[in-house]
Amino acid sequence: MLRLLNVNRLGWMVSILLAVLVLCPLAAVIIQVLLPGVFFGELNIGDLSLLLDVFNRPLWRKSLENSLLLGIGTTLFGTLLGTALAVIRSRWRFAGATALDAAAWILFIMPSFILAQGWIMFSAGNGLAASLLGWKWVSGAVFTPGGLIAVMTFSKFPLAYLSVRAAMEWKMDMLSQAARLCGARPWRVWLTIEAPLLLPSICSGALLVFMDTIGDFGLPSAIAVVYRFPTLPYSIYSAIYTSPIRFDMAGVLSLYLVLLITLAIAVQFYILRRSRYDILSGRAERLVPGSSGRYNWLLSGTVILLLIVVIGIPIGSSIVMSVLQVQSDGLVRSNLTLQHYAELFRHGADLFPGIGRSLAIAATASLIGLLIGLGAAFVLSYSRFRFKKAIEAATLISFAVPGVVLGIGYIFVWNQKWLEVLGLRLYGKPSILVLAAIAGAIPVITRIITGSMAKVPEQLLDAAQMQGASLISRVRRILIPLIRGALVSGALAAFGSCVFDLAVNSILFPPNFVTLPIVIDDAFEDMRFGYASAATVTGGGIIVLILTVIEAVFKKKGATA
């Protein structure tokens, strides 16, 4: 049966799956704007004037302005930082290189609300910076628009780093050597030849940073506790969780988020279609980092200083918090304790059952998402399927829309009475968490894989097809060996993001089915900061260890994540 699969049929399969997983739930949220209550058996006509209220209501207008400022600023600086680090890490050996890889994964999988808590504990007026180091200026520097862009840059740059790093798996020496033979200096070779050839991955990374920033709810909302900076996701959350509940308002604001993402995708298409980037040939070699020579100390010092800021502040603050008996008593010996960690192991604690459930959901979602994402990336890169633009849009929309909105869409779709006859009324069952996790995993995987596929010439696959190779055979024997680093990166990235998806878990978790992010968030809401920090450190450490082991196993087999 698999031998009968062709590109056109693959396109239809991917389209149907994306329609079920992504488009139908989001369409349900938008329909709620036009027909409020239709999913609850009431047929009313919505007020379309709400569509223009985003320019009249001060909170909505400010939310839109703040989201644009945060998204553009973070995309610019996060892409520059992630690209520079990926190039340095791929080309040279230096102390701290492995730690940089680990830091990228830690920041990627850590939920933004936990990172925000760390920055708040460090930067608040009576935080660790002021009480331990005497740096009272930190509070005024962080809690400003520029400070928030810096915090978001330090949290989101791994998206660009992982995308560009995967694209540098193979050497591009063929063109570079020709330029050097013509007398070009190394910097000119990189700037005029190598950097432009990395453009697909840089654009993919920038798009991921932009979408993750303007769709992020956790970090802006947590920092808003001490510094009011409303964004679109925050206003959507307010519309849903303040009385009276306004699903129609949430739908309008979600629509503007989708429009912003569509505009960003259009810009990416315009840039990428102006040139060709398929430069791999049969003489391609895997890129191995070389010696950094006399600059080793400079690279090592810069990277270690950066790691202290991006990891030491947000996560270090959580670690310090987890061993303090009383927060206000400071970091003194008499105030140190391990009682918060002991509570994690007491009888009836939810942490470890929650970790087990989150791991099972994330593993299932990342594997299924990898298959769908690979199929979607193949259709986008090598087919003339008539609805490929719709596939491109669908794979990105779920990444942009906050998990809160996606979760509400799943309630509308999977809580219909007529589905109960078919056994598909999934609301209140663990399987709905898996479906939502797959929807969230697909865009991450597709973006990372598409960036790598841009380097593989279509002629390699066409030559195999002319010899009678089936679609499955061409993908398995030619494409996968060339992009296996990107496949590992995509799967691990999806796995890490699924484990800590607080928004979807908060909306959809069934009764008595507590997951890891729910355990941590409940502890924060109950103001048990020590227990929540201990749960964060323990749960996050377990997840990072699992990712590190998996990456090491694949690295031995020649696939670098």
FENNORPE-V365088 format. One record per residue. PSI is psi in degrees with one decimal (NA if undefined). BURIAL is I if it has 9 or more other ideal C-beta (glycine too) atoms within 8 Angstrom, else O. Layout:
psi=PSI burial=BURIAL
psi=PSI burial=BURIAL
//
This chain:
psi=-38.4 burial=O
psi=-28.3 burial=O
psi=-21.5 burial=O
psi=-9.5 burial=O
psi=126.4 burial=I
psi=178.1 burial=O
psi=-39.1 burial=I
psi=-44.3 burial=O
psi=-37.5 burial=I
psi=-40.3 burial=I
psi=-41.9 burial=I
psi=-40.0 burial=O
psi=-45.9 burial=I
psi=-41.5 burial=I
psi=-44.1 burial=I
psi=-44.0 burial=O
psi=-42.2 burial=I
psi=-34.8 burial=I
psi=-42.8 burial=I
psi=-43.8 burial=O
psi=-33.4 burial=I
psi=-55.3 burial=I
psi=-42.1 burial=I
psi=-47.1 burial=I
psi=-41.3 burial=I
psi=-37.0 burial=I
psi=-35.2 burial=I
psi=-38.3 burial=I
psi=-41.6 burial=I
psi=-40.8 burial=I
psi=-32.0 burial=I
psi=-26.4 burial=I
psi=-42.8 burial=I
psi=-39.0 burial=O
psi=77.2 burial=I
psi=131.5 burial=I
psi=1.3 burial=I
psi=-30.0 burial=I
psi=-2.8 burial=I
psi=19.4 burial=O
psi=11.0 burial=O
psi=137.5 burial=O
psi=101.9 burial=O
psi=154.6 burial=O
psi=129.8 burial=O
psi=164.5 burial=I
psi=104.1 burial=O
psi=-14.7 burial=O
psi=-16.4 burial=O
psi=-27.4 burial=I
psi=-29.9 burial=I
psi=-5.9 burial=O
psi=-17.3 burial=I
psi=-21.6 burial=I
psi=-5.9 burial=O
psi=-38.6 burial=O
psi=123.3 burial=O
psi=-42.5 burial=O
psi=-42.4 burial=O
psi=-44.3 burial=I
psi=-43.1 burial=I
psi=-36.7 burial=I
psi=-42.2 burial=I
psi=-44.8 burial=I
psi=-45.0 burial=O
psi=-40.2 burial=I
psi=-42.4 burial=I
psi=-44.8 burial=I
psi=-47.2 burial=I
psi=-42.1 burial=I
psi=-47.4 burial=I
psi=-45.8 burial=I
psi=-45.1 burial=I
psi=-38.6 burial=I
psi=-44.5 burial=I
psi=-55.2 burial=O
psi=-35.8 burial=I
psi=-38.9 burial=I
psi=-42.2 burial=I
psi=-46.1 burial=O
psi=-46.7 burial=I
psi=-40.7 burial=I
psi=-45.2 burial=I
psi=-43.6 burial=O
psi=-39.2 burial=I
psi=-41.5 burial=I
psi=-46.6 burial=I
psi=-44.8 burial=I
psi=-35.7 burial=I
psi=-27.6 burial=I
psi=-31.9 burial=O
psi=153.1 burial=I
psi=138.5 burial=O
psi=160.0 burial=I
psi=133.8 burial=O
psi=-0.8 burial=I
psi=-45.8 burial=I
psi=-37.8 burial=O
psi=-32.7 burial=I
psi=-42.3 burial=I
psi=-47.9 burial=I
psi=-40.2 burial=I
psi=-38.4 burial=I
psi=-43.0 burial=I
psi=-39.3 burial=I
psi=-47.7 burial=I
psi=-33.1 burial=I
psi=-42.5 burial=I
psi=-21.4 burial=I
psi=128.6 burial=I
psi=146.5 burial=I
psi=-29.7 burial=I
psi=-29.0 burial=I
psi=-42.4 burial=I
psi=-40.8 burial=I
psi=-39.7 burial=I
psi=-40.6 burial=I
psi=-44.7 burial=I
psi=-37.6 burial=I
psi=-45.3 burial=I
psi=-29.2 burial=I
psi=-39.1 burial=I
psi=-12.6 burial=I
psi=163.9 burial=I
psi=-38.5 burial=O
psi=27.1 burial=O
psi=-171.8 burial=I
psi=-34.6 burial=I
psi=-41.4 burial=I
psi=-42.9 burial=I
psi=-35.7 burial=O
psi=-39.3 burial=O
psi=-11.1 burial=O
psi=16.9 burial=O
psi=78.4 burial=O
psi=-17.0 burial=O
psi=-16.3 burial=O
psi=-40.3 burial=I
psi=-45.8 burial=I
psi=-26.1 burial=O
psi=-36.8 burial=I
psi=-44.0 burial=I
psi=60.8 burial=I
psi=164.6 burial=I
psi=-42.5 burial=I
psi=-38.3 burial=O
psi=-39.4 burial=I
psi=-37.4 burial=I
psi=-40.5 burial=I
psi=-43.5 burial=I
psi=-43.9 burial=I
psi=-36.5 burial=I
psi=-44.5 burial=I
psi=-20.9 burial=I
psi=-30.3 burial=I
psi=-12.5 burial=I
psi=-25.6 burial=I
psi=-26.4 burial=I
psi=-43.9 burial=I
psi=-37.1 burial=I
psi=-48.2 burial=I
psi=-37.6 burial=I
psi=-47.8 burial=I
psi=-36.4 burial=I
psi=-40.3 burial=I
psi=-35.5 burial=I
psi=-18.8 burial=I
psi=19.5 burial=I
psi=-32.0 burial=I
psi=147.7 burial=I
psi=147.2 burial=O
psi=41.6 burial=I
psi=-25.7 burial=O
psi=-51.8 burial=I
psi=-35.3 burial=I
psi=-41.8 burial=I
psi=-36.4 burial=O
psi=-39.9 burial=O
psi=-39.5 burial=I
psi=-36.7 burial=I
psi=-25.6 burial=O
psi=3.2 burial=O
psi=5.6 burial=O
psi=139.6 burial=O
psi=160.1 burial=O
psi=-44.0 burial=O
psi=-39.6 burial=O
psi=-36.3 burial=I
psi=-44.9 burial=I
psi=-42.4 burial=I
psi=-35.8 burial=O
psi=-17.2 burial=I
psi=-57.7 burial=I
psi=-45.0 burial=I
psi=-45.8 burial=I
psi=-32.7 burial=O
psi=-18.4 burial=I
psi=0.7 burial=I
psi=-41.8 burial=I
psi=-43.2 burial=I
psi=-37.2 burial=I
psi=-42.9 burial=I
psi=-41.2 burial=I
psi=-44.0 burial=I
psi=-42.9 burial=I
psi=-40.8 burial=I
psi=-40.8 burial=I
psi=-43.4 burial=I
psi=-45.1 burial=I
psi=-48.5 burial=I
psi=-42.8 burial=I
psi=-28.8 burial=I
psi=-51.4 burial=I
psi=-18.6 burial=I
psi=-3.4 burial=I
psi=129.4 burial=I
psi=-37.9 burial=I
psi=-52.0 burial=I
psi=-49.7 burial=I
psi=-39.8 burial=I
psi=-35.5 burial=I
psi=-42.8 burial=I
psi=-25.6 burial=I
psi=-13.6 burial=I
psi=-35.7 burial=O
psi=-12.7 burial=O
psi=112.4 burial=I
psi=114.5 burial=O
psi=73.0 burial=I
psi=141.5 burial=I
psi=173.9 burial=I
psi=-48.0 burial=I
psi=-36.0 burial=I
psi=-40.8 burial=I
psi=-35.0 burial=I
psi=-44.9 burial=I
psi=-41.6 burial=I
psi=-38.6 burial=O
psi=-30.0 burial=I
psi=-35.9 burial=I
psi=13.3 burial=O
psi=150.1 burial=O
psi=135.8 burial=O
psi=147.8 burial=O
psi=130.2 burial=O
psi=85.9 burial=O
psi=-31.2 burial=I
psi=-40.6 burial=I
psi=-42.6 burial=I
psi=-39.1 burial=I
psi=-40.2 burial=I
psi=-48.2 burial=I
psi=-36.1 burial=I
psi=-37.6 burial=I
psi=-41.5 burial=I
psi=-35.0 burial=I
psi=-43.7 burial=I
psi=-39.6 burial=I
psi=-40.1 burial=O
psi=-41.7 burial=I
psi=-41.3 burial=I
psi=-40.7 burial=I
psi=-42.0 burial=O
psi=-40.0 burial=I
psi=-40.4 burial=I
psi=-40.7 burial=O
psi=-41.3 burial=O
psi=-43.7 burial=I
psi=-43.0 burial=O
psi=-41.4 burial=O
psi=-46.4 burial=I
psi=-26.9 burial=I
psi=2.6 burial=O
psi=-5.8 burial=O
psi=175.2 burial=O
psi=147.9 burial=O
psi=10.2 burial=I
psi=93.4 burial=I
psi=-3.9 burial=I
psi=145.6 burial=I
psi=-177.0 burial=O
psi=-14.5 burial=O
psi=7.8 burial=O
psi=143.8 burial=O
psi=151.4 burial=O
psi=137.2 burial=O
psi=124.1 burial=I
psi=127.1 burial=O
psi=137.4 burial=I
psi=-179.7 burial=O
psi=139.8 burial=O
psi=-2.3 burial=I
psi=-132.0 burial=O
psi=-11.0 burial=O
psi=6.6 burial=O
psi=-44.5 burial=I
psi=-34.8 burial=O
psi=-47.1 burial=O
psi=-44.3 burial=I
psi=-46.3 burial=I
psi=-42.2 burial=O
psi=-45.4 burial=O
psi=-42.0 burial=I
psi=-40.9 burial=I
psi=-41.3 burial=O
psi=-42.2 burial=I
psi=-35.1 burial=I
psi=-38.7 burial=I
psi=-52.7 burial=I
psi=-28.0 burial=I
psi=-43.6 burial=I
psi=-41.6 burial=O
psi=-58.7 burial=I
psi=-43.9 burial=I
psi=-36.1 burial=I
psi=-37.5 burial=I
psi=-38.6 burial=I
psi=-38.6 burial=I
psi=-44.9 burial=I
psi=-42.6 burial=I
psi=-32.8 burial=I
psi=-16.3 burial=I
psi=8.5 burial=I
psi=131.0 burial=I
psi=-46.7 burial=O
psi=123.5 burial=O
psi=-42.5 burial=O
psi=-12.8 burial=O
psi=-5.1 burial=I
psi=-179.7 burial=O
psi=74.5 burial=O
psi=158.0 burial=O
psi=-41.4 burial=O
psi=-14.5 burial=O
psi=2.2 burial=I
psi=142.1 burial=I
psi=158.2 burial=O
psi=14.0 burial=O
psi=-29.8 burial=O
psi=-37.0 burial=I
psi=-36.1 burial=I
psi=-34.2 burial=O
psi=-27.7 burial=I
psi=-26.3 burial=I
psi=-0.1 burial=O
psi=158.5 burial=O
psi=131.6 burial=O
psi=-1.4 burial=O
psi=145.6 burial=I
psi=-9.6 burial=O
psi=-55.3 burial=I
psi=-39.0 burial=O
psi=-37.7 burial=O
psi=-41.0 burial=I
psi=-43.9 burial=I
psi=-44.1 burial=O
psi=-42.1 burial=I
psi=-39.3 burial=I
psi=-42.7 burial=I
psi=-43.8 burial=O
psi=-46.0 burial=I
psi=-40.0 burial=I
psi=-46.1 burial=I
psi=-45.1 burial=I
psi=-39.6 burial=I
psi=-36.8 burial=I
psi=-46.9 burial=I
psi=-40.8 burial=I
psi=-33.8 burial=I
psi=-41.7 burial=I
psi=-45.7 burial=O
psi=-41.5 burial=I
psi=-38.4 burial=I
psi=-43.0 burial=I
psi=-43.1 burial=I
psi=-43.2 burial=I
psi=-37.7 burial=I
psi=-46.1 burial=I
psi=-41.6 burial=I
psi=-33.1 burial=I
psi=-33.5 burial=I
psi=12.1 burial=O
psi=166.7 burial=I
psi=32.6 burial=O
psi=132.9 burial=I
psi=-23.3 burial=O
psi=27.1 burial=O
psi=-31.0 burial=I
psi=-35.7 burial=O
psi=-37.4 burial=O
psi=-44.0 burial=I
psi=-45.4 burial=I
psi=-42.6 burial=I
psi=-35.0 burial=I
psi=-18.0 burial=I
psi=-26.0 burial=I
psi=-44.2 burial=I
psi=-24.9 burial=I
psi=-32.7 burial=I
psi=-37.2 burial=I
psi=134.6 burial=I
psi=147.6 burial=I
psi=-28.5 burial=I
psi=-45.1 burial=I
psi=-43.6 burial=I
psi=-40.0 burial=I
psi=-41.2 burial=I
psi=-39.7 burial=I
psi=-39.2 burial=I
psi=-35.3 burial=I
psi=-46.1 burial=I
psi=-44.9 burial=I
psi=-45.8 burial=I
psi=16.6 burial=I
psi=22.7 burial=I
psi=138.2 burial=O
psi=-36.9 burial=O
psi=-19.5 burial=O
psi=-20.2 burial=I
psi=-33.8 burial=O
psi=-35.2 burial=O
psi=-2.2 burial=O
psi=21.2 burial=O
psi=15.2 burial=O
psi=92.3 burial=I
psi=-12.0 burial=I
psi=128.8 burial=I
psi=2.1 burial=O
psi=150.4 burial=O
psi=-28.4 burial=I
psi=-25.4 burial=O
psi=-29.4 burial=I
psi=-37.8 burial=I
psi=-45.1 burial=I
psi=-44.5 burial=I
psi=-36.2 burial=I
psi=-38.8 burial=I
psi=-43.7 burial=I
psi=-36.5 burial=I
psi=-27.4 burial=I
psi=-33.1 burial=I
psi=-48.5 burial=I
psi=-36.8 burial=I
psi=-48.4 burial=I
psi=-45.5 burial=I
psi=-43.1 burial=I
psi=-44.7 burial=I
psi=-43.3 burial=I
psi=-40.4 burial=I
psi=-39.0 burial=I
psi=-40.3 burial=I
psi=-36.9 burial=I
psi=-26.0 burial=I
psi=-20.2 burial=I
psi=-15.2 burial=I
psi=115.2 burial=I
psi=140.5 burial=O
psi=-24.6 burial=I
psi=-29.2 burial=O
psi=-41.2 burial=I
psi=-35.5 burial=I
psi=-39.2 burial=O
psi=-41.1 burial=O
psi=-37.4 burial=I
psi=-38.3 burial=I
psi=-22.4 burial=O
psi=2.7 burial=O
psi=8.0 burial=O
psi=136.3 burial=O
psi=171.1 burial=I
psi=-46.3 burial=I
psi=-41.7 burial=I
psi=-40.5 burial=I
psi=-41.7 burial=I
psi=-43.9 burial=I
psi=-38.7 burial=O
psi=-22.2 burial=I
psi=-55.3 burial=I
psi=-49.9 burial=I
psi=-44.2 burial=I
psi=-30.4 burial=O
psi=-24.4 burial=I
psi=20.2 burial=I
psi=-27.2 burial=I
psi=-42.9 burial=I
psi=-34.7 burial=I
psi=-43.4 burial=I
psi=-43.8 burial=I
psi=-45.8 burial=I
psi=-44.5 burial=I
psi=-43.9 burial=I
psi=-38.7 burial=I
psi=-43.9 burial=I
psi=-41.2 burial=I
psi=-48.0 burial=I
psi=-40.7 burial=I
psi=-31.8 burial=I
psi=-34.8 burial=I
psi=-39.0 burial=I
psi=24.7 burial=I
psi=93.2 burial=I
psi=-43.5 burial=I
psi=-52.1 burial=I
psi=-41.6 burial=I
psi=-38.6 burial=I
psi=-37.2 burial=I
psi=-37.6 burial=I
psi=-4.9 burial=I
psi=132.2 burial=I
psi=162.0 burial=I
psi=138.4 burial=O
psi=25.3 burial=O
psi=66.0 burial=I
psi=136.6 burial=I
psi=174.4 burial=I
psi=-51.7 burial=I
psi=-30.6 burial=I
psi=-41.3 burial=I
psi=-47.1 burial=I
psi=-45.1 burial=I
psi=-40.0 burial=I
psi=-40.0 burial=I
psi=-40.4 burial=I
psi=-43.7 burial=I
psi=-31.1 burial=O
psi=5.4 burial=O
psi=29.3 burial=O
psi=70.6 burial=O
psi=-36.4 burial=I
psi=-46.9 burial=I
psi=-43.1 burial=I
psi=-41.0 burial=I
psi=-41.0 burial=I
psi=-40.9 burial=I
psi=-38.4 burial=I
psi=-47.5 burial=I
psi=-43.5 burial=I
psi=-50.4 burial=I
psi=-45.7 burial=I
psi=-38.2 burial=I
psi=-41.0 burial=O
psi=-43.8 burial=I
psi=-45.1 burial=I
psi=-40.5 burial=I
psi=-44.2 burial=O
psi=-46.2 burial=I
psi=-40.1 burial=I
psi=-42.2 burial=I
psi=-44.8 burial=O
psi=-43.2 burial=I
psi=-40.5 burial=I
psi=-39.1 burial=O
psi=-46.1 burial=O
psi=-31.3 burial=I
psi=-37.3 burial=I
psi=-27.7 burial=O
psi=4.8 burial=O
psi=9.4 burial=O
psi=113.8 burial=I
psi=126.6 burial=I
psi=NA burial=I
//
